[in-house]
């Protein structure tokens, strides 16, 4: 049923099916991320956020490619 709704959403560009798919995926708690929630109660100061440049430096396509073939 989960995959069916995803296929329907993609094939027919049906947002309602996508929402059903999303709800079904969110109900199943099989991944660690399913058990996590964001805490929006308190905003983080922009001074405490890492810069885009600093974050992007850590992305290396070579390392990702190497990991996929090893």
Buried (B, 14 or more C-beta within 10 A) or exposed (E): EBEEBBEBBEEEEBEEBBEBBBEBBEEEEEEEEEEEEEEEEEEEEEEEEEEEEEEEEEEEEEEEEEEEEE
